[in-house]
Amino acid sequence: DTAVSQTPKYLVTQMGNDKSIKCEQNLGHDTMYWYKQDSKKFLKIMFSYNNKELIINETVPNRFSPKSPDKAHLNLHINSLELGDSAVYFCASSRDRGRTGELFFGEGSRLTVL
Amino acid sequence: AQTVTQSQPEMSVQEAETVTLSCTYDTSESDYYLFWYKQPPSRQMILVIRQEAYKQQNATENRFSVNFQKAAKSFSLKISDSQLGDAAMYFCAYRSAGLAALIFGKGTTLSVSS
């Protein structure tokens, strides 16, 4: 069983489209995250939710909107896609706001905007 | 704000040899955690080793060990008896005890030759 799963793993789309990436964790963790890994492999936090409450919201364009229907799911919706949105997006989870454990990552979703 | 610096973009090592990857960080906090993650070409993020700042003893996981110098804010990773499967990008990461997200360095690409 995959602990943190993301779908889709690959996504190719045109500029201006809207797309979503879904994430689910079966670890019973309280906190979930979205990270963006750019073409230079730099990993940057975008959002974090704890028990469905947004606790971290970094400087991210308003076109990006996370949604957490329950603490096991965190989805990322992106409106009006731009070329610069091309990246690998990682979902992750941790227990108790991450105080005691590491982050468990999904396999990443590679988004290519043409 | 906390920052993590990895000054070696690339490193190489021969099989069975030892290599050390460097990491420094900047923080004004006393309670935090440090991690090394490995990202092979499959792009999966894999935890290699973890260190709690309040522990003076350096963490060890099989062939992987760290040299944690709290006063110098240094957290290097030593890989002993290097194997071909160790070839990957290695990320140093910091987490404040009060903040859920991991802050990553820019990574070091490790190549292993036979």
Interface residues (C-beta under 8 A of the other chain):
Chain A: T31 Y33 K40 K41 F42 L43 K44 I45 S48 N50 I55 I56 V88 F90 A92 S94 R97 G98 R99 E102 L103 F105 E107 G108 R110
Chain B: F35 Q39 S42 R43 Q44 M45 L47 R50 M89 F91 R95 A97 L99 A100 A101 L102 I103 F104 K106 G107
